[in-house]
Amino acid sequence: MNKRSHYELPNWLSWLKDASGWLLPILLIAFWDIAARYGWITSKILPAPSDIVNAAINLSLSGEIFKNILISTKRAGGGLLIGGSIGLILGLLNGILRPADRYLDTTIQMIRNVPHLALIPLVIIWFGIGEEGKLFLVALGVFFPIYANTYHGIKMADPQLLEMGRVYDLNHWQLFTQVIFPSALPSILVGLRYALGFMWLTLIVAETIATTSGIGYMAMNAREFMQTDVVVLAILIYALLGKLADTAAHLLELRLLQWHPSFRHS
């Protein structure tokens, strides 16, 4: 038996180690269930987990929950695609070209300090209550994390690697694709993970204002009828979708950054 295999964990212990991050949520749910059963928490404040499961089953049977999840996911994905693409392009442009950096970055940084959710009244005036306003808000929310991290990653490229690339007679495109962009990729992916959090945060607010579909609408409609279980269910769906998005971004990091020392053995 070689040295490496001697220290390998059994499969079940390895699985338990990977699932350890879910231990605290499970304990919190267990405590929540006990508190609800013994009346420490009233159903008006926080319904029992079993009530939320029943609400999820009923909404699943009617198809309402799947329809609203699909609509919200489309809005989030569309806003991420638009805002993320613009943020990535401008981050690369301002990071590489000094004239673009001089004339554009200051303006972008000024706009970044304006809370994008404060623009909701203006967005309603501009776009009404249609899909365009929600896409605009989500795109604006994800734009700045991706832009800032892309810009930072380009600016932090190792000068020694750049000099080495010039010594090997790399042209501008080769220098960008083989040195600058790979060195900025970890920072870009960090920006993506931040952007995913802003994406769902923005969508939650956008869907609770003047809308007729989506998870936020489902929660606001349930509030009108004092259906606390459905409101909590909507919050949990947002949390689950956010976790799935973050996990997908982390897996993308592991796949794209295998060359990086910090990810090589992950």
CYANA upper distance limits for C-alpha pairs under 8 A (distance plus 0.5 A):
  1 MET  CA      5 SER  CA      7.03
  1 MET  CA      6 HIS  CA      7.06
  2 ASN  CA      6 HIS  CA      6.86
  3 LYS  CA      7 TYR  CA      7.44
  4 ARG  CA      8 GLU  CA      7.15
  9 LEU  CA     13 LEU  CA      6.55
  9 LEU  CA     14 SER  CA      6.32
 10 PRO  CA     14 SER  CA      6.68
 11 ASN  CA     15 TRP  CA      6.66
 12 TRP  CA     16 LEU  CA      6.60
 13 LEU  CA     17 LYS  CA      6.63
 14 SER  CA     18 ASP  CA      6.81
 15 TRP  CA     19 ALA  CA      6.71
 16 LEU  CA     20 SER  CA      6.59
 19 ALA  CA     23 LEU  CA      7.83
 22 TRP  CA     26 ILE  CA      6.75
 23 LEU  CA     27 LEU  CA      6.75
 24 LEU  CA     28 LEU  CA      6.63
 25 PRO  CA     29 ILE  CA      6.68
 26 ILE  CA     30 ALA  CA      6.67
 27 LEU  CA     31 PHE  CA      6.68
 28 LEU  CA     32 TRP  CA      6.52
 29 ILE  CA     33 ASP  CA      6.61
 29 ILE  CA     49 PRO  CA      7.97
 30 ALA  CA     34 ILE  CA      6.79
 31 PHE  CA     35 ALA  CA      6.57
 32 TRP  CA     36 ALA  CA      6.68
 32 TRP  CA     48 ALA  CA      7.69
 32 TRP  CA     49 PRO  CA      7.95
 33 ASP  CA     37 ARG  CA      6.63
 33 ASP  CA     48 ALA  CA      6.21
 33 ASP  CA     49 PRO  CA      6.45
 33 ASP  CA     50 SER  CA      8.46
 34 ILE  CA     38 TYR  CA      6.73
 35 ALA  CA     39 GLY  CA      6.60
 35 ALA  CA     40 TRP  CA      5.40
 35 ALA  CA     41 ILE  CA      6.32
 36 ALA  CA     40 TRP  CA      6.50
 36 ALA  CA     41 ILE  CA      5.73
 36 ALA  CA     42 THR  CA      7.26
 36 ALA  CA     43 SER  CA      7.85
 36 ALA  CA     46 LEU  CA      8.32
 36 ALA  CA     47 PRO  CA      7.40
 36 ALA  CA     48 ALA  CA      5.73
 37 ARG  CA     48 ALA  CA      7.75
 41 ILE  CA     45 ILE  CA      7.25
 41 ILE  CA     46 LEU  CA      6.97
 41 ILE  CA     47 PRO  CA      8.41
 42 THR  CA     46 LEU  CA      6.77
 42 THR  CA     47 PRO  CA      7.44
 43 SER  CA     47 PRO  CA      4.60
 43 SER  CA     48 ALA  CA      7.30
 43 SER  CA    228 THR  CA      8.18
 44 LYS  CA    228 THR  CA      6.96
 45 ILE  CA    228 THR  CA      8.08
 46 LEU  CA    228 THR  CA      7.57
 46 LEU  CA    229 ASP  CA      8.10
 46 LEU  CA    232 VAL  CA      8.28
 47 PRO  CA     51 ASP  CA      6.76
 47 PRO  CA     52 ILE  CA      7.51
 47 PRO  CA    228 THR  CA      7.25
 47 PRO  CA    229 ASP  CA      6.28
 48 ALA  CA     52 ILE  CA      7.20
 49 PRO  CA     53 VAL  CA      6.72
 50 SER  CA     54 ASN  CA      6.69
 51 ASP  CA     55 ALA  CA      6.70
 51 ASP  CA    229 ASP  CA      6.82
 52 ILE  CA     56 ALA  CA      6.66
 52 ILE  CA    229 ASP  CA      5.52
 52 ILE  CA    230 VAL  CA      7.26
 52 ILE  CA    232 VAL  CA      7.80
 52 ILE  CA    233 LEU  CA      6.51
 53 VAL  CA     57 ILE  CA      6.71
 54 ASN  CA     58 ASN  CA      6.69
 55 ALA  CA     59 LEU  CA      6.62
 55 ALA  CA    229 ASP  CA      7.08
 55 ALA  CA    230 VAL  CA      6.71
 55 ALA  CA    233 LEU  CA      8.15
 56 ALA  CA     60 SER  CA      6.45
 56 ALA  CA     65 ILE  CA      8.09
 56 ALA  CA    230 VAL  CA      8.19
 56 ALA  CA    233 LEU  CA      7.55
 57 ILE  CA     61 LEU  CA      6.65
 58 ASN  CA     62 SER  CA      6.89
 59 LEU  CA     63 GLY  CA      6.57
 59 LEU  CA     64 GLU  CA      5.97
 59 LEU  CA     65 ILE  CA      5.84
 60 SER  CA     64 GLU  CA      6.89
 60 SER  CA     65 ILE  CA      6.07
 60 SER  CA     66 PHE  CA      7.20
 63 GLY  CA     67 LYS  CA      6.86
 64 GLU  CA     68 ASN  CA      6.75
 65 ILE  CA     69 ILE  CA      6.61
 65 ILE  CA    215 ILE  CA      8.26
 66 PHE  CA     70 LEU  CA      6.56
 67 LYS  CA     71 ILE  CA      6.79
 67 LYS  CA    214 GLY  CA      8.14
 68 ASN  CA     72 SER  CA      6.62
 68 ASN  CA    213 SER  CA      6.60
 68 ASN  CA    214 GLY  CA      4.64
 68 ASN  CA    215 ILE  CA      5.78
 68 ASN  CA    218 MET  CA      7.94
 69 ILE  CA     73 THR  CA      6.50
 69 ILE  CA    214 GLY  CA      6.82
 69 ILE  CA    215 ILE  CA      6.57
 70 LEU  CA     74 LYS  CA      6.68
 70 LEU  CA    214 GLY  CA      8.31
 71 ILE  CA     75 ARG  CA      6.84
 71 ILE  CA    213 SER  CA      7.66
 71 ILE  CA    214 GLY  CA      6.00
 72 SER  CA     76 ALA  CA      6.64
 72 SER  CA    203 LEU  CA      8.19
 72 SER  CA    214 GLY  CA      5.54
 72 SER  CA    215 ILE  CA      6.82
 73 THR  CA     77 GLY  CA      6.43
 74 LYS  CA     78 GLY  CA      6.41
 75 ARG  CA     79 GLY  CA      6.63
 75 ARG  CA    131 GLU  CA      8.37
 75 ARG  CA    134 LYS  CA      7.70
 75 ARG  CA    135 LEU  CA      6.67
 75 ARG  CA    138 VAL  CA      8.43
 75 ARG  CA    203 LEU  CA      8.30
 76 ALA  CA     80 LEU  CA      6.56
 76 ALA  CA    135 LEU  CA      8.06
 76 ALA  CA    138 VAL  CA      7.19
 76 ALA  CA    199 MET  CA      6.76
 76 ALA  CA    200 TRP  CA      7.45
 76 ALA  CA    203 LEU  CA      7.31
 77 GLY  CA     81 LEU  CA      6.57
 78 GLY  CA     82 ILE  CA      6.75
 78 GLY  CA    135 LEU  CA      7.13
 78 GLY  CA    139 ALA  CA      8.38
 79 GLY  CA     83 GLY  CA      6.35
 79 GLY  CA     84 GLY  CA      8.33
 79 GLY  CA    135 LEU  CA      5.35
 79 GLY  CA    136 PHE  CA      7.28
 79 GLY  CA    137 LEU  CA      8.16
 79 GLY  CA    138 VAL  CA      5.37
 79 GLY  CA    139 ALA  CA      4.71
 79 GLY  CA    140 LEU  CA      8.45
 79 GLY  CA    142 VAL  CA      8.16
 79 GLY  CA    199 MET  CA      8.17
 80 LEU  CA     84 GLY  CA      5.76
 80 LEU  CA     85 SER  CA      8.34
 80 LEU  CA    138 VAL  CA      7.33
 80 LEU  CA    139 ALA  CA      6.21
 80 LEU  CA    142 VAL  CA      6.67
 80 LEU  CA    143 PHE  CA      8.49
 80 LEU  CA    195 ALA  CA      8.39
 80 LEU  CA    196 LEU  CA      8.27
 80 LEU  CA    199 MET  CA      7.43
 81 LEU  CA     85 SER  CA      6.33
 81 LEU  CA    139 ALA  CA      8.14
 82 ILE  CA     86 ILE  CA      6.88
 82 ILE  CA    139 ALA  CA      6.30
 83 GLY  CA     87 GLY  CA      6.50
 83 GLY  CA    138 VAL  CA      7.96
 83 GLY  CA    139 ALA  CA      4.40
 83 GLY  CA    140 LEU  CA      6.44
 83 GLY  CA    141 GLY  CA      8.11
 83 GLY  CA    142 VAL  CA      6.19
 83 GLY  CA    143 PHE  CA      5.05
 84 GLY  CA     88 LEU  CA      6.47
 84 GLY  CA    139 ALA  CA      7.59
 84 GLY  CA    142 VAL  CA      6.56
 84 GLY  CA    143 PHE  CA      5.83
 84 GLY  CA    146 ILE  CA      6.70
 84 GLY  CA    147 TYR  CA      8.34
 84 GLY  CA    192 LEU  CA      8.45
 85 SER  CA     89 ILE  CA      6.65
 86 ILE  CA     90 LEU  CA      6.57
 86 ILE  CA    143 PHE  CA      7.35
 86 ILE  CA    147 TYR  CA      8.46
 87 GLY  CA     91 GLY  CA      6.35
 87 GLY  CA    143 PHE  CA      5.32
 87 GLY  CA    144 PHE  CA      7.01
 87 GLY  CA    145 PRO  CA      8.47
 87 GLY  CA    146 ILE  CA      5.96
 87 GLY  CA    147 TYR  CA      4.69
 87 GLY  CA    148 ALA  CA      8.49
 87 GLY  CA    150 THR  CA      8.41
 88 LEU  CA     92 LEU  CA      6.64
 88 LEU  CA    146 ILE  CA      6.60
 88 LEU  CA    147 TYR  CA      6.06
 88 LEU  CA    150 THR  CA      6.76
 89 ILE  CA     93 LEU  CA      6.54
 89 ILE  CA    147 TYR  CA      8.46
 90 LEU  CA     94 ASN  CA      6.37
 90 LEU  CA    147 TYR  CA      7.09
 91 GLY  CA     95 GLY  CA      6.34
 91 GLY  CA    146 ILE  CA      8.19
 91 GLY  CA    147 TYR  CA      5.21
 91 GLY  CA    148 ALA  CA      7.23
 91 GLY  CA    149 ASN  CA      8.25
 91 GLY  CA    150 THR  CA      5.51
 91 GLY  CA    151 TYR  CA      4.89
 91 GLY  CA    154 ILE  CA      8.48
 92 LEU  CA     96 ILE  CA      6.55
 92 LEU  CA    150 THR  CA      6.89
 92 LEU  CA    151 TYR  CA      6.66
 92 LEU  CA    154 ILE  CA      7.35
 93 LEU  CA     97 LEU  CA      6.32
 93 LEU  CA    100 ALA  CA      7.11
 93 LEU  CA    101 ASP  CA      8.09
 94 ASN  CA     98 ARG  CA      7.21
 94 ASN  CA     99 PRO  CA      8.38
 94 ASN  CA    100 ALA  CA      5.57
 94 ASN  CA    101 ASP  CA      4.73
 94 ASN  CA    102 ARG  CA      8.49
 94 ASN  CA    104 LEU  CA      7.76
 94 ASN  CA    105 ASP  CA      7.30
 94 ASN  CA    151 TYR  CA      7.19
 95 GLY  CA    101 ASP  CA      7.07
 95 GLY  CA    150 THR  CA      8.30
 95 GLY  CA    151 TYR  CA      5.51
 95 GLY  CA    152 HIS  CA      7.99
 95 GLY  CA    154 ILE  CA      5.85
 95 GLY  CA    155 LYS  CA      6.28
 96 ILE  CA    101 ASP  CA      8.45
 96 ILE  CA    154 ILE  CA      7.50
 96 ILE  CA    155 LYS  CA      8.30
 97 LEU  CA    101 ASP  CA      6.77
 98 ARG  CA    102 ARG  CA      6.54
 99 PRO  CA    103 TYR  CA      6.78
100 ALA  CA    104 LEU  CA      6.13
100 ALA  CA    105 ASP  CA      7.98
101 ASP  CA    105 ASP  CA      5.73
101 ASP  CA    106 THR  CA      8.50
102 ARG  CA    106 THR  CA      7.84
103 TYR  CA    107 THR  CA      8.11
104 LEU  CA    108 ILE  CA      6.79
105 ASP  CA    109 GLN  CA      6.57
106 THR  CA    110 MET  CA      6.76
107 THR  CA    111 ILE  CA      6.86
108 ILE  CA    112 ARG  CA      6.55
109 GLN  CA    113 ASN  CA      7.10
110 MET  CA    114 VAL  CA      7.79
112 ARG  CA    144 PHE  CA      7.02
114 VAL  CA    118 ALA  CA      8.12
115 PRO  CA    119 LEU  CA      7.93
116 HIS  CA    120 ILE  CA      8.20
116 HIS  CA    137 LEU  CA      7.49
116 HIS  CA    140 LEU  CA      7.28
116 HIS  CA    141 GLY  CA      7.02
117 LEU  CA    137 LEU  CA      7.82
117 LEU  CA    202 THR  CA      7.69
117 LEU  CA    205 VAL  CA      8.41
119 LEU  CA    123 VAL  CA      6.51
120 ILE  CA    124 ILE  CA      6.66
120 ILE  CA    137 LEU  CA      8.35
120 ILE  CA    206 ALA  CA      8.47
121 PRO  CA    125 ILE  CA      6.94
122 LEU  CA    126 TRP  CA      6.56
123 VAL  CA    127 PHE  CA      6.26
123 VAL  CA    128 GLY  CA      7.64
123 VAL  CA    133 GLY  CA      6.25
123 VAL  CA    137 LEU  CA      8.43
124 ILE  CA    128 GLY  CA      4.96
124 ILE  CA    129 ILE  CA      6.49
124 ILE  CA    133 GLY  CA      7.16
126 TRP  CA    133 GLY  CA      8.28
127 PHE  CA    132 GLU  CA      6.61
127 PHE  CA    133 GLY  CA      5.76
128 GLY  CA    133 GLY  CA      7.40
129 ILE  CA    133 GLY  CA      7.20
129 ILE  CA    210 ALA  CA      6.22
129 ILE  CA    211 THR  CA      7.02
130 GLY  CA    134 LYS  CA      7.94
130 GLY  CA    211 THR  CA      8.15
131 GLU  CA    135 LEU  CA      6.74
132 GLU  CA    136 PHE  CA      6.56
133 GLY  CA    137 LEU  CA      6.77
134 LYS  CA    138 VAL  CA      6.73
134 LYS  CA    203 LEU  CA      7.65
134 LYS  CA    206 ALA  CA      6.30
134 LYS  CA    207 GLU  CA      8.05
135 LEU  CA    139 ALA  CA      6.41
136 PHE  CA    140 LEU  CA      6.55
137 LEU  CA    141 GLY  CA      6.60
137 LEU  CA    202 THR  CA      7.22
137 LEU  CA    203 LEU  CA      8.31
137 LEU  CA    206 ALA  CA      7.90
138 VAL  CA    142 VAL  CA      6.81
138 VAL  CA    198 PHE  CA      8.31
138 VAL  CA    199 MET  CA      6.07
138 VAL  CA    202 THR  CA      6.19
138 VAL  CA    203 LEU  CA      6.76
139 ALA  CA    143 PHE  CA      6.43
139 ALA  CA    199 MET  CA      8.30
140 LEU  CA    144 PHE  CA      7.62
141 GLY  CA    145 PRO  CA      8.47
141 GLY  CA    195 ALA  CA      7.71
141 GLY  CA    198 PHE  CA      6.21
141 GLY  CA    199 MET  CA      6.68
141 GLY  CA    202 THR  CA      7.01
142 VAL  CA    146 ILE  CA      7.10
142 VAL  CA    194 TYR  CA      8.49
142 VAL  CA    195 ALA  CA      5.00
142 VAL  CA    196 LEU  CA      7.52
142 VAL  CA    198 PHE  CA      6.48
142 VAL  CA    199 MET  CA      6.33
143 PHE  CA    147 TYR  CA      6.49
143 PHE  CA    195 ALA  CA      7.90
144 PHE  CA    148 ALA  CA      6.35
144 PHE  CA    195 ALA  CA      8.38
145 PRO  CA    149 ASN  CA      6.61
145 PRO  CA    191 GLY  CA      5.55
145 PRO  CA    192 LEU  CA      7.63
145 PRO  CA    194 TYR  CA      6.69
145 PRO  CA    195 ALA  CA      6.01
146 ILE  CA    150 THR  CA      6.41
146 ILE  CA    188 ILE  CA      6.90
146 ILE  CA    191 GLY  CA      5.03
146 ILE  CA    192 LEU  CA      6.27
146 ILE  CA    194 TYR  CA      8.37
146 ILE  CA    195 ALA  CA      6.94
147 TYR  CA    151 TYR  CA      6.48
147 TYR  CA    191 GLY  CA      8.19
148 ALA  CA    152 HIS  CA      6.54
148 ALA  CA    191 GLY  CA      7.94
149 ASN  CA    153 GLY  CA      6.41
149 ASN  CA    187 SER  CA      5.93
149 ASN  CA    188 ILE  CA      5.87
149 ASN  CA    190 VAL  CA      7.64
149 ASN  CA    191 GLY  CA      5.64
150 THR  CA    154 ILE  CA      6.72
150 THR  CA    184 ALA  CA      7.23
150 THR  CA    185 LEU  CA      8.35
150 THR  CA    187 SER  CA      6.85
150 THR  CA    188 ILE  CA      5.36
150 THR  CA    191 GLY  CA      7.74
151 TYR  CA    155 LYS  CA      6.74
152 HIS  CA    156 MET  CA      6.58
152 HIS  CA    184 ALA  CA      8.32
152 HIS  CA    187 SER  CA      7.81
153 GLY  CA    157 ALA  CA      7.06
153 GLY  CA    183 SER  CA      7.58
153 GLY  CA    184 ALA  CA      4.56
153 GLY  CA    185 LEU  CA      7.60
153 GLY  CA    186 PRO  CA      8.16
153 GLY  CA    187 SER  CA      5.72
153 GLY  CA    188 ILE  CA      7.21
154 ILE  CA    180 ILE  CA      6.87
154 ILE  CA    181 PHE  CA      7.50
154 ILE  CA    183 SER  CA      8.09
154 ILE  CA    184 ALA  CA      5.77
156 MET  CA    184 ALA  CA      7.93
157 ALA  CA    161 LEU  CA      8.34
157 ALA  CA    162 LEU  CA      8.15
157 ALA  CA    179 VAL  CA      8.39
157 ALA  CA    180 ILE  CA      6.36
157 ALA  CA    183 SER  CA      6.39
157 ALA  CA    184 ALA  CA      7.13
158 ASP  CA    162 LEU  CA      6.97
158 ASP  CA    183 SER  CA      8.17
159 PRO  CA    163 GLU  CA      6.61
160 GLN  CA    164 MET  CA      6.61
161 LEU  CA    165 GLY  CA      6.65
161 LEU  CA    179 VAL  CA      7.39
162 LEU  CA    166 ARG  CA      6.87
162 LEU  CA    175 LEU  CA      7.77
162 LEU  CA    179 VAL  CA      7.28
162 LEU  CA    180 ILE  CA      8.12
163 GLU  CA    167 VAL  CA      6.72
164 MET  CA    168 TYR  CA      6.89
165 GLY  CA    169 ASP  CA      6.99
165 GLY  CA    170 LEU  CA      6.08
165 GLY  CA    175 LEU  CA      6.81
165 GLY  CA    179 VAL  CA      7.93
166 ARG  CA    170 LEU  CA      6.06
166 ARG  CA    171 ASN  CA      8.22
166 ARG  CA    175 LEU  CA      8.29
170 LEU  CA    174 GLN  CA      6.06
170 LEU  CA    175 LEU  CA      6.18
171 ASN  CA    175 LEU  CA      6.49
172 HIS  CA    176 PHE  CA      6.70
173 TRP  CA    177 THR  CA      6.65
174 GLN  CA    178 GLN  CA      6.15
174 GLN  CA    179 VAL  CA      8.21
175 LEU  CA    179 VAL  CA      5.85
175 LEU  CA    180 ILE  CA      6.91
176 PHE  CA    180 ILE  CA      5.21
176 PHE  CA    181 PHE  CA      6.18
177 THR  CA    181 PHE  CA      6.06
177 THR  CA    182 PRO  CA      7.51
178 GLN  CA    182 PRO  CA      6.93
179 VAL  CA    183 SER  CA      6.68
180 ILE  CA    184 ALA  CA      6.76
181 PHE  CA    185 LEU  CA      6.49
182 PRO  CA    186 PRO  CA      8.34
184 ALA  CA    188 ILE  CA      6.74
185 LEU  CA    189 LEU  CA      6.65
186 PRO  CA    190 VAL  CA      6.82
186 PRO  CA    253 GLU  CA      8.07
186 PRO  CA    257 LEU  CA      7.84
187 SER  CA    191 GLY  CA      6.80
188 ILE  CA    192 LEU  CA      6.82
189 LEU  CA    193 ARG  CA      6.88
189 LEU  CA    249 ALA  CA      7.95
189 LEU  CA    253 GLU  CA      7.18
190 VAL  CA    194 TYR  CA      6.89
191 GLY  CA    195 ALA  CA      6.48
192 LEU  CA    196 LEU  CA      6.71
192 LEU  CA    249 ALA  CA      7.78
193 ARG  CA    197 GLY  CA      7.23
193 ARG  CA    246 ASP  CA      6.58
193 ARG  CA    249 ALA  CA      6.69
193 ARG  CA    250 HIS  CA      8.39
194 TYR  CA    198 PHE  CA      7.02
195 ALA  CA    199 MET  CA      6.42
196 LEU  CA    200 TRP  CA      7.07
196 LEU  CA    242 GLY  CA      7.72
196 LEU  CA    245 ALA  CA      7.22
196 LEU  CA    246 ASP  CA      7.41
197 GLY  CA    201 LEU  CA      6.76
197 GLY  CA    242 GLY  CA      7.17
197 GLY  CA    246 ASP  CA      8.43
198 PHE  CA    202 THR  CA      6.39
199 MET  CA    203 LEU  CA      6.69
200 TRP  CA    204 ILE  CA      6.56
200 TRP  CA    238 TYR  CA      7.62
200 TRP  CA    242 GLY  CA      7.14
201 LEU  CA    205 VAL  CA      7.24
202 THR  CA    206 ALA  CA      6.59
203 LEU  CA    207 GLU  CA      6.37
203 LEU  CA    216 GLY  CA      8.44
204 ILE  CA    208 THR  CA      7.05
204 ILE  CA    215 ILE  CA      8.38
204 ILE  CA    216 GLY  CA      6.21
204 ILE  CA    238 TYR  CA      8.39
205 VAL  CA    209 ILE  CA      7.37
205 VAL  CA    216 GLY  CA      8.04
206 ALA  CA    216 GLY  CA      8.38
207 GLU  CA    211 THR  CA      6.38
207 GLU  CA    213 SER  CA      8.20
207 GLU  CA    214 GLY  CA      7.05
207 GLU  CA    215 ILE  CA      7.74
207 GLU  CA    216 GLY  CA      5.10
207 GLU  CA    217 TYR  CA      6.27
208 THR  CA    216 GLY  CA      5.51
208 THR  CA    217 TYR  CA      6.12
208 THR  CA    219 ALA  CA      8.35
208 THR  CA    220 MET  CA      6.74
211 THR  CA    217 TYR  CA      6.71
212 THR  CA    217 TYR  CA      6.51
213 SER  CA    217 TYR  CA      5.82
213 SER  CA    218 MET  CA      7.50
214 GLY  CA    218 MET  CA      6.82
215 ILE  CA    219 ALA  CA      6.83
215 ILE  CA    234 ALA  CA      6.48
215 ILE  CA    237 ILE  CA      8.48
215 ILE  CA    238 TYR  CA      8.36
216 GLY  CA    220 MET  CA      6.73
216 GLY  CA    234 ALA  CA      7.63
217 TYR  CA    221 ASN  CA      6.43
218 MET  CA    222 ALA  CA      6.64
218 MET  CA    230 VAL  CA      8.24
218 MET  CA    231 VAL  CA      8.15
218 MET  CA    234 ALA  CA      7.65
219 ALA  CA    223 ARG  CA      6.72
219 ALA  CA    230 VAL  CA      6.94
219 ALA  CA    231 VAL  CA      5.13
219 ALA  CA    232 VAL  CA      8.45
219 ALA  CA    234 ALA  CA      6.27
219 ALA  CA    235 ILE  CA      8.48
220 MET  CA    224 GLU  CA      7.09
220 MET  CA    231 VAL  CA      7.95
221 ASN  CA    225 PHE  CA      7.51
222 ALA  CA    226 MET  CA      6.61
222 ALA  CA    227 GLN  CA      5.44
222 ALA  CA    228 THR  CA      7.59
222 ALA  CA    230 VAL  CA      6.57
222 ALA  CA    231 VAL  CA      6.61
223 ARG  CA    227 GLN  CA      6.34
223 ARG  CA    228 THR  CA      7.31
223 ARG  CA    231 VAL  CA      7.15
227 GLN  CA    231 VAL  CA      7.07
228 THR  CA    232 VAL  CA      6.68
229 ASP  CA    233 LEU  CA      6.55
230 VAL  CA    234 ALA  CA      6.65
231 VAL  CA    235 ILE  CA      6.96
232 VAL  CA    236 LEU  CA      6.72
233 LEU  CA    237 ILE  CA      6.66
234 ALA  CA    238 TYR  CA      6.84
235 ILE  CA    239 ALA  CA      6.81
236 LEU  CA    240 LEU  CA      6.56
237 ILE  CA    241 LEU  CA      6.56
238 TYR  CA    242 GLY  CA      6.56
239 ALA  CA    243 LYS  CA      6.67
240 LEU  CA    244 LEU  CA      6.66
241 LEU  CA    245 ALA  CA      6.63
242 GLY  CA    246 ASP  CA      6.68
243 LYS  CA    247 THR  CA      6.59
244 LEU  CA    248 ALA  CA      6.65
245 ALA  CA    249 ALA  CA      6.79
246 ASP  CA    250 HIS  CA      6.67
247 THR  CA    251 LEU  CA      6.68
248 ALA  CA    252 LEU  CA      6.70
249 ALA  CA    253 GLU  CA      6.78
250 HIS  CA    254 LEU  CA      6.87
251 LEU  CA    255 ARG  CA      6.73
252 LEU  CA    256 LEU  CA      6.55
253 GLU  CA    257 LEU  CA      6.14
254 LEU  CA    258 GLN  CA      6.58
254 LEU  CA    263 PHE  CA      6.63
254 LEU  CA    266 SER  CA      7.46
257 LEU  CA    263 PHE  CA      6.58
257 LEU  CA    264 ARG  CA      7.90
258 GLN  CA    263 PHE  CA      5.99
258 GLN  CA    264 ARG  CA      5.24
258 GLN  CA    265 HIS  CA      8.44
259 TRP  CA    263 PHE  CA      7.80
259 TRP  CA    264 ARG  CA      6.50
260 HIS  CA    264 ARG  CA      6.32
261 PRO  CA    265 HIS  CA      8.31
262 SER  CA    266 SER  CA      8.38
